[in-house]
Amino acid sequence: MFSRFLSAVVTRSLFILVSLLAVWRVVWVTGNKLYWLLTILYLPLLVEMVLTLKKRHGSDYKWFSPAVFLFLVSIIPSIWILELHYHSHLSESQKCFHIDSADGFRSFIDIGTNDTNTTNTGKTLKTYLSLVCNKDWTLALHQIMIILLILGKWLLPAAGELDRDRLSQLLLVFVGTAADILEFVAETLGDIQDTSLTMVCIILSVWTWSMLQFPLHLSVIGVSEEEYTDEPRSRFSHNFSEIWSTLEALFIQDGPFLVVRLSVMIHFNVVHQMLIFFAIKNFLVVVLNLYRFYILFSKTT
């Protein structure tokens, strides 16, 4: 009982801590302290934690994870603001450190180790963190959020219906999904960095839509056998998990990703090797899932 309570509290505390880091970065970059009001978005997560601990002793739900969903609600607005601010200030020159290479990361570390100003540790830390370029900061938040979503789902006390076998399947699905989503948002936003903010908003909207897969457990949890002991199971109920996984690929992930990538290539005339590869990959997944739909619904009940 205590371990479940501790896991539930620690996981949600990590959610709030990372969201708070994102809000701090928004305030620092924009210089507008009104953005601290984004911390109001943590209140639903705190209420959910209290209710879950009281009514379910920390256990998550079978089909849907409110904690993961509310974490997304608390951090996604901050990432939107950071991405839009970065793409609207591309022309501004700023001395900063890129940490996407070994030399850049080493230089950044050297600045921190050589800083002898310890009179105000908090102020020094803020100044030190501000040396990282906006693009690298935002990408780091994307990466931390994705990793925390997977680890958080692993740490959250699972519902009784979500046994270890299904949880392991769900985590493997999350890892593959997370890699695709991170690649999509990082590469595609990089491809259109010199264009209008309209396409940036479209890409962020598709990214936000795709993130809704993480609170859902439908891809590995079908309708249980006990629910149909007195009547024959329909084709839909029998293949519920596979049908939902197919719908996710078509309408939540690979389908929208394909449309955006084709728009980048055709409308913005941006074509390179990796963009073509991932567009073909999305196309193949869409075609294979349509074929899978045909196979599922051509079976007899």
N, C-alpha and C positions, 0 to 999 in steps of 0.2 A: 504494500500500500504506500509506504513512504517513498519507495523508488519511483512509483508512478507519479506521485505528487511532485517529486523533485524534477523528474524529466519534463513534466508539463510546464512547470514554472521556469526552468532553465531555458527551454526551447523558446517560449514566448519572450523571455528577457532578451535572448539573442536577437529575436525579431525586432524588438523595440530598439535595441542598441544600434543595429545596422540602419534602421530607418532614421534614428536620430543623427547618425553620421551623415546620411544623405541630406537631411534638412540643414545641418550645420554647413555642409558644402554649398547648398543653395544660398544661404544667407551670406556666406563669405564671398561667393562669386558675384552675386547681384548687388550686394551692399544694402539690401533691403531687409530690415529686421522684422518686417511684417510677416515674412515667410516663416517665422517661428510658429505662426498660427497653424502650420501644417501638423504640428504635434497633436492637435486636437484629434487627428485621425487615429491616434493610439488608443483613444478612449474605448471604442468598440472592442478592440483586442483585449483590453484590461477587463471589460465587462464579460466578454466571452470566457476569459480565463477563470474568473470567479464563478460563473455559472457552471462551467464544465467541471471544475474541481468540486463544486457543491453537489451537483446532480449526477455526474458520471464518474466521480473520483479521478478525474484527469483523462479518462479514455476518450479517444477521438470517435468520430462517427463513421458509419459503414460506407456510405456513398459519397460523402462530402466532408471536407476538412475546413471548418470555419476559421480556425487559427491561421492556416496557410492563406486562405482567401483574404482575411483581414490584414495579414502582413503585406500582401500584394497591394491592397488598398492604401496602406500607409506609406509605401515606398515608391510606387509607380508615379504619383504626381511629382515627386522630387526629381526623378530621373527624366521625366518629360521636360521639366523646367530647365534642367542642366543641358539636355540635348538641344533644346530650342535656343538657349542662350549661347551655346557654343557655335551653332551653325549661323546665328545672326551676328556673331562677332569674329568671323573668320579672318577678316582683314586687319584686325587689331594685332599689333605686335606685342608680344609678352615674353619676357625672359623666364623660361621655365625648363624643367627637366623632363625628358621623355624616359619612361622606365620600361619601354618595350624592347630594350636591348641590354646586353651585359654591361657595356661601357656606360650607358646612361644610368642604369641602376647603381653601378659602382660609384659614379660621381655623386649621385643623390645620397648614398650612404655616407660618403666621405664628408659631405657638407654637414650632416648631422653629427658625426663623430668629432669634427673639428670645431663645432660651435661651443664656445666657452661661456656663453651668456646663460647662466643658470639662476639669475636673480628672480626670474619669473618663469617657472617651468611651463605653466599652462600657455602663456603668451608665446614662449619659444617654440613649443610644440605646434601651435596653430600656424606660426610663421613658417616653420619647417614643412608642414604638410601643404601649405599654399604654394610651395615651389614646384609641385607636380603640375604638369600641363593639364588643362581642362579635359582634353580628349582622353588622356590616360586615367584621370580621376573617374570620369563617367564610365569608361570601360571597366575599371576596377569595381565600381559599384554593380555593374551588370554581372560580373563574374562572382563577386561575393554573394549577391542575391541568389544566383543560380545554385551555388554550392550550398548555401544555407537552406534553400528550399529542399534539397535532397537530404542533407543531414538532419534538418528539422523534422522531416517526415519520418526519418528513421528513428529519431529520438522520441517523438511524440508517442505516448502510450496508445497502442492500436486498439480499435474496437474489437469486441469478441469475434465478430464475423470476419475480420481481417487478420487471419492467422499468419504465421511466419512465412509459409510458402507463398501466399498471395502478396504479403508485404515485400518479400524479396523480388517477386515479379514486378511489382509496382515500382520499386526503386530502380530496377534495370530499365524499365520503360522511361522513367524520369531522366536517367542519365543520357539515354539516346535523344530524348526530346530536348533536354537542356542544351546539348551540344549543337543541335540543329538550330535552335532559336538563337543562341549566342552568336553563331556564325552568321545567321541571317541579318541580325540587327547591326553587328559590327561591320561586316563587309558591305552591306547595302547602303548604310549611311555613309560609309567612306566613299562609295562610288558616286554619290550625288552631292558631295560636300560643296560644290561650287554652284549649285542651283538654288531655286527658290525654296522657301520654307514649306510650301504646300506638299511637296513630295516627302519631306521630312515628317510632317504630320501624318501622312498616309502610312509611311513605314512604321512609325511609332504606334499608330492605331492597330495595324496588323500584328505588331509585336505584342501589344497589350492583349489583343484578342487571343493570341496563341498562348499567353501565360495562364489563361483560364483553365488549361488542362491540368495544372498542378493541384488545385484543390479537389479535383474529381478523381474517384477511384473506379470508375465504371469500366475502364479498359481491362481490369483483371478480376473484377467481381461480377459474376453473372447472377442470374436468379437461382436461388438455392433449390436443391432437389426437394427439400421438405415442403416448399410452398406448392408443390404440384403432385403430392402423393395420391390425391383422390381424382385427378383428372389428367389426361394426356397433355404433355407440354407442346405448345405451339412452336412453329419454326422460329418465330421471333425470340421467344423466351429461351429456347434451346441454344441459340447462337447470339445471345444478347451481347456478351463481351466482344466477340469478333465484329459484330455489326457496329458497336460503338467505336471500336478502334478504327474501323474503316471510315466512319463519319468524321472522326477527329482528323484523320489524314486529309480527307477531301475538303472539309469546310473550316477547319480550325488551323491547320498547319500547312501541309504541302500545297493544297489548292491556292490559298491566299499568297503563299510565298512565291509560287510560280507566276501568278498574275503580276506581282510587284516586280519580280526580276525581268519578266518580259517587257513591262512598262519602262524599266530603266534602260533596257537594251534598245527598244524601238523608239520611245519618245525622247529620251535623253541621249541616244546614240553612244551609250557607254557599253563597250564590248571588250571583255578580256577572258582569259582562259578559265579562271576560277568561276566567274559569273556564268559562263556557258556551261561548265561542268555541273554546277549546282542547279541551274535551270533544267538541264537534262535529267538530273537526279529527281527533282520535284515532279517533272513530267512523267517519269517512269513510275514513281510511287502512286501518282494519281491514276494512271492507266491500270496498274496492277491492282489497285484497290477497287476500281470499277469492275475489273475482271473477277475479283474476289466477291463482290456483291452479286454478280451474275451466278457464281458457283453456289453461294449460300442460298439464294432464293430459287435456284433450280433443283435443289434437293427436295425430296419428298418428306413430308412430316413424319 
